[in-house]
Amino acid sequence: MRELLDLLASMRFAVSLLTVICIASVIGTVVKQREPLNNYVNQFGPFWSEVFGKLDLYTVYGAWWFLLILGFLVTSTSLCILRNTPKIIQDLRNYKEHVREQSLQSFHHKALGHMAGGTEAALAQVSSLLSGAGWKAKIQVRDRGVMVAARKGAANKVGYLAAHSAIVLVCLGGLLDGDLLLRGLMWAQNKSVYEGGGLISEVTADHRLPPGNPSFRGNLMVPEGGRAATAILSMPTGVVLQDLPFDVELKKFIVEYYDTGMPKLFASDVIIRDHDTGKLTEAKIKVNEPLIHQGVALYQSSFDDGGSELKLLAYPLQGGGKPVALQGRVGNTVTLKTGPNDKDALTLELGSLRVINVENMSSNSGADTSTDVRRVDLVDTLGKHLGSGARNPNDKALHNIGPSFSYKLIDAAGQRREFNNYMSPVTLEGQSVFLVGVRENLNDGFRYLRIPADDRASMQSWLNLRAALLDTPRRERAARRYAEMATPADKPQMLPQLQATAARALGLFAGVEKTKPKVGSAGAADVAASGSSAASAGAGASTATATAELQGGLPALSNFIETEVPAAEQQRVSEVLLRILNGSLFELYKISREQAGQTPPATDAQTQTFMTQSVLALSDSMFYPSPVLVQLDEFKQVQASVFQVTRAPGQKLVYLGAILLIIGVLAMLYIKERRLWVWLESAPGQIDTTRVRMALSCTRESPDVATEFEQLKAALLKEESV
């Protein structure tokens, strides 16, 4: 038992535990804590995600082994304090005045000399000097003389106790405010984790903690004009609800922005209503300025949507038709029919509304913008999630590009995809486009389809063009008009062949004509360089040619050339086919404008830019994984505040521990304990002279110690020898 106590109280054991805790803390910083399990499976794979889950790496700070190590560290440090405190107290009381005269000769700092006057006069002079210099002394009168034992810097030992006590207090505070106390209370009160979904009001008392819970940390979301009194505590396998002793009503959420559109202030005007007394208390909660009420602290953590009202337009992408008007609130679901059968119905889950989107619209991204006209630089690249205003060393041109909203489409089989669309067109590289984003996985960034805006800042012209492309009579009409325009007057026999080629190109591009699959082909060189891909469209589908040929777009033309044209002719045929396709699509665009009652398009640079982007967007849209395109028409924003609600009894212990740690570290680093001995005895044969022997010791040797000893010698001794 003595050996076990010696091990637990040893400095080596405590340092080892502290090292393990530091390593675990690094893991807890690198690996995001308390994320959904699917996120870890996508990040680490099925095998390692399960291994890491068994080791509780997703909840490091609440893991049993982490709490066990923390408990051992508290025990070790406490035993170390208990074992050394009596020695330190005894050492603080002991001036070591019993040191023999001969022992002073063995110290590093020593001196021997004389003082004028008798022993009593010398003692008075030494006592006065030491007292003025801050030394505390004790005098021992002996038969042959007087020993003066002095000490300075005793706070160094107090610093040792303060630093070690600080470690204990901080660890105890962490244990009190962590999951350990909460789990103990849940076990004692027979509470369990809630793993389902639904409304908070529908959760039974088995998953609710009473208002008197002494320690908790959760989130509370309150919409404008609403009130809430139940915080959500996240647990590894679900949530636990914490009832509060008061209601929090949000009168107004306040957000202020800089000129660039970046937010500079979040604040909430709230009313606190006590359940017991009914007393109302108005307050304003700001970031870093919490409200503390009945021992519960409310921090302004973030903000969210409180159920904004949205008016949407769902544009059909298959066969044209009028858009369908939809209405709903953020967080609700809407049924969207895309066909005559119920199996064709989609569930539209309205996600979030972002009224402000500050993005970097600078072209200085360090990449070549001339080789890929589909690349968008809102933050750094299109692959990064839009919406971030994070700074980087590059030059920035921050602009608010308007509202956006996200939604999920769920089909009858339960497959879901997330979409993020911008309400207004965005000017990118001189072209005004609508950004329509999609992603298959929540861990992936959105990939965006660029739809060009027309002269009325609308995507209707492009939608009309796409509807015309999918309509066989209009394709044939466009092919005939292109052939009539492109056929030389002296070669009228070329018209039927040119018309058939144009119709074939439009059919391949629209995906209505199929070719033989050639798996692994990359497409003709010119078509691949000029065309688009599923990756740039954000389709989330395979970019293999076998898939592309079934869906149309420029990859279908590339596959046709690879499979139908000899290798020696592919370069020439690809150039001709692209010219025919562009010309036919321009004629198709004219037809769509005629049927919409619009004037013919001008043949200028603006129309050419619009057509170039339209061709790329049409090709990409063949891979868009939805039969409808949902666009935000109007909205009425309702904001909500997210508060972090905490009751932390260990907080005061942590603060006290932090103060003690600062005091202890400063004391141990900057205060040196010094001990001084002065032996006074009558000089042999000299009545009015006192022989003096001095010695000084210090816990840490430094040049200023030698300087201090030299000053003492100069002040006391007139003649000295060693």
Secondary structure as GFF3:
##gff-version 3
##sequence-region A 1 722
A	DSSP	alpha_helix	2	8	.	.	.	ID=ss1
A	DSSP	alpha_helix	11	30	.	.	.	ID=ss2
A	DSSP	alpha_helix	37	44	.	.	.	ID=ss3
A	DSSP	alpha_helix	46	54	.	.	.	ID=ss4
A	DSSP	three_ten_helix	57	62	.	.	.	ID=ss5
A	DSSP	alpha_helix	64	93	.	.	.	ID=ss6
A	DSSP	three_ten_helix	101	106	.	.	.	ID=ss7
A	DSSP	beta_strand	109	116	.	.	.	ID=ss8
A	DSSP	alpha_helix	119	132	.	.	.	ID=ss9
A	DSSP	beta_strand	136	141	.	.	.	ID=ss10
A	DSSP	beta_strand	146	152	.	.	.	ID=ss11
A	DSSP	alpha_helix	155	177	.	.	.	ID=ss12
A	DSSP	alpha_helix	179	188	.	.	.	ID=ss13
A	DSSP	three_ten_helix	200	202	.	.	.	ID=ss14
A	DSSP	three_ten_helix	205	207	.	.	.	ID=ss15
A	DSSP	beta_strand	208	209	.	.	.	ID=ss16
A	DSSP	beta_strand	216	223	.	.	.	ID=ss17
A	DSSP	beta_strand	227	235	.	.	.	ID=ss18
A	DSSP	beta_strand	238	257	.	.	.	ID=ss19
A	DSSP	beta_strand	263	274	.	.	.	ID=ss20
A	DSSP	beta_strand	280	286	.	.	.	ID=ss21
A	DSSP	beta_strand	291	293	.	.	.	ID=ss22
A	DSSP	beta_strand	296	305	.	.	.	ID=ss23
A	DSSP	beta_strand	309	316	.	.	.	ID=ss24
A	DSSP	beta_strand	324	329	.	.	.	ID=ss25
A	DSSP	beta_strand	333	336	.	.	.	ID=ss26
A	DSSP	three_ten_helix	342	344	.	.	.	ID=ss27
A	DSSP	beta_strand	346	354	.	.	.	ID=ss28
A	DSSP	beta_strand	358	360	.	.	.	ID=ss29
A	DSSP	beta_strand	398	400	.	.	.	ID=ss30
A	DSSP	beta_strand	404	410	.	.	.	ID=ss31
A	DSSP	beta_strand	416	422	.	.	.	ID=ss32
A	DSSP	beta_strand	426	428	.	.	.	ID=ss33
A	DSSP	beta_strand	431	439	.	.	.	ID=ss34
A	DSSP	beta_strand	447	452	.	.	.	ID=ss35
A	DSSP	alpha_helix	460	469	.	.	.	ID=ss36
A	DSSP	alpha_helix	472	486	.	.	.	ID=ss37
A	DSSP	three_ten_helix	492	494	.	.	.	ID=ss38
A	DSSP	alpha_helix	495	510	.	.	.	ID=ss39
A	DSSP	alpha_helix	525	530	.	.	.	ID=ss40
A	DSSP	alpha_helix	534	537	.	.	.	ID=ss41
A	DSSP	alpha_helix	545	551	.	.	.	ID=ss42
A	DSSP	alpha_helix	554	564	.	.	.	ID=ss43
A	DSSP	three_ten_helix	567	569	.	.	.	ID=ss44
A	DSSP	alpha_helix	570	595	.	.	.	ID=ss45
A	DSSP	alpha_helix	605	621	.	.	.	ID=ss46
A	DSSP	beta_strand	628	636	.	.	.	ID=ss47
A	DSSP	beta_strand	639	647	.	.	.	ID=ss48
A	DSSP	alpha_helix	651	670	.	.	.	ID=ss49
A	DSSP	beta_strand	674	682	.	.	.	ID=ss50
A	DSSP	beta_strand	689	698	.	.	.	ID=ss51
A	DSSP	alpha_helix	703	716	.	.	.	ID=ss52
A	DSSP	beta_strand	719	721	.	.	.	ID=ss53
###
